[in-house]
Amino acid sequence: MNTGIAAIAVALALLPCAFAGLGMGLATGKAADATARQPEASGKISSTLLLGLALTESCAIYGFVTALIIAFTLA
């Protein structure tokens, strides 16, 4: 396979990593806003935030592993 096509495939596989970072930043900001508005719900907000961040991070890790597999298999 052409190395140019493999490089494009790796770049596309790394997109979830970039968007996961953006999503995690937005989620953390919204959680901070929610905690500021309702301090008594901070425990529930924190647990939901941590679950969401873990799922988002797993998406980023899957994208990174896919990019590594593509890079070392096709290039």
Number of C-alpha atoms within 10 A of each C-alpha: 7 8 11 10 12 18 16 11 16 21 15 14 20 20 14 20 20 11 14 20 15 11 17 17 13 12 16 16 12 14 17 17 12 14 17 12 11 11 12 10 12 16 11 10 17 15 11 13 18 13 11 16 19 13 13 18 18 14 15 21 16 15 22 19 13 16 21 15 14 16 16 9 9 15 14
